[in-house]
Amino acid sequence: MTTPITIPFNKPAMMGNELTYIADAVRGGHISGDGGYTKKCHALFEDMLGISKALLTPSCTAALEMAALLLDFQPGDEVIIPDFTFVSTVNAFVLRGAKPVFIDIRPDTLNMDESKLESLITARTKAIVPVHYAGVGCEMDAIMAIARRHGIAVVEDNAHGLFGKYRGQWLGTFGALATQSFHETKNFTCGEGGALLINDPALVDRAEIIREKGTNRSRFFRGMVDKYTWVDIGSSYLPSDVLAAYLYAQLEARDEVQSRRARIWNTYCAHLGDWAGAHGVTLPTVPEHTEQPYHMFYLLLPSLDVRQALIAHLKAHGILAVFHYLPLHLSDMGRAFGGQVGDCPVTEDVSDRLLRLPFYNDLMEDEQMRVIHALNSFEGW
Ligand SMILES: *Cc1c(COP(=O)(O)O)cnc(C)c1O
């Protein structure tokens, strides 16, 4: 008989006003996109992060697709993407005919290895897409300097990193564009959702057009043009205001969300240090010059065999721990683009050994101690 899972890997948490705001949105009669709650979310991001424009989207994937459209990606253009990330980071560009160029990661933060960046740039490179893994900032000083020198756009995939900082600057405010995710596995959620953050003011008008099916509807509503018509390519990248209402309640509770997640992260860190040292396990690296938003807690185990045995051991204790990101260059699609074993050795190694522990706002201290005790009782080294 298998033990039922009593501590899941993730559980979306309601933070207070979600259902009240949803009811309000529905009663207000504007449940399509760009209603009152969408505008509140936009204003919150723009004020807090100090950016030109924020636009909610149905997902981070959709925001990445918008980024590829806005940068005018053409077949054969190249995009430099970390090998260790979610498929959407690359798919959005491949949809436009781009050729993905996978860059290996740093063994400490698991972010793109900026020392390898310059050698991957060609005359066709159109964008560099850093992913702030686990919300710990990539080495943005070096990445931005290289991008500037070659005139290449930077799009930050900030799905993990909302409200994190690199050298005192918010993540998501470095590149011309940045993307957020509000999927239920992220710090702030509305089930499925995302946002495009626009730091280059020159991209704002066209972003609104692309998001509104290629029409100038946004300008029409603001009274800036007297008719609303088809002006460019585009798609439907607006989420319903019902979802924005849910999201706004989450964002309003951001201090509470962040303090709960900080407590969970620090508890794992404080209780697992000695255990990790004794067994050759590495805990996450968070450099002094970065501030993380506590998106996840992961372990780097000594080997694939140990990781698989530990997953089974935790499962037998009713605890679900998961791994993620198979190296993109070795996926079926990656191989079709020429990926081969050995291309990104750090990703290949880390991908086998990484394990993510249960991490969600409502994870209680006694449940977390159960996870820690279960790790301590593991003997399959
Ligand atoms: C979750 C995630 C995405 C995709 O987000 P969706 O909102 O589900 O589209 C993209 N990139 C990274 C790094 C992610 O973790």
Ligand as a Chemical Component Dictionary entry (heavy atoms), coordinates in Angstrom:
data_LIG
# 
_chem_comp.id                   LIG 
_chem_comp.type                 NON-POLYMER 
_chem_comp.pdbx_formal_charge   0 
_chem_comp.three_letter_code    LIG 
# 
loop_
_chem_comp_atom.comp_id 
_chem_comp_atom.atom_id 
_chem_comp_atom.alt_atom_id 
_chem_comp_atom.type_symbol 
_chem_comp_atom.charge 
_chem_comp_atom.model_Cartn_x 
_chem_comp_atom.model_Cartn_y 
_chem_comp_atom.model_Cartn_z 
_chem_comp_atom.pdbx_ordinal 
LIG C1 C1 C 0 6.637  29.001 -14.746 1  
LIG C2 C2 C 0 7.662  29.459 -15.711 2  
LIG C3 C3 C 0 7.332  29.896 -17.004 3  
LIG C4 C4 C 0 5.963  29.751 -17.591 4  
LIG O1 O1 O 0 5.000  30.416 -16.899 5  
LIG P1 P1 P 0 3.467  30.285 -17.358 6  
LIG O2 O2 O 0 2.836  31.437 -16.625 7  
LIG O3 O3 O 0 2.991  28.956 -16.880 8  
LIG O4 O4 O 0 3.410  30.437 -18.814 9  
LIG C5 C5 C 0 8.324  30.408 -17.808 10 
LIG N1 N1 N 0 9.582  30.474 -17.381 11 
LIG C6 C6 C 0 9.949  30.042 -16.164 12 
LIG C7 C7 C 0 11.379 30.155 -15.741 13 
LIG C8 C8 C 0 9.005  29.498 -15.300 14 
LIG O5 O5 O 0 9.374  29.031 -14.109 15 
# 
loop_
_chem_comp_bond.comp_id 
_chem_comp_bond.atom_id_1 
_chem_comp_bond.atom_id_2 
_chem_comp_bond.value_order 
_chem_comp_bond.pdbx_ordinal 
LIG C1 C2 SING 1  
LIG C2 C3 SING 2  
LIG C2 C8 DOUB 3  
LIG C3 C4 SING 4  
LIG C3 C5 DOUB 5  
LIG C4 O1 SING 6  
LIG O1 P1 SING 7  
LIG P1 O2 DOUB 8  
LIG P1 O3 SING 9  
LIG P1 O4 SING 10 
LIG C5 N1 SING 11 
LIG N1 C6 DOUB 12 
LIG C6 C7 SING 13 
LIG C6 C8 SING 14 
LIG C8 O5 SING 15 
# 
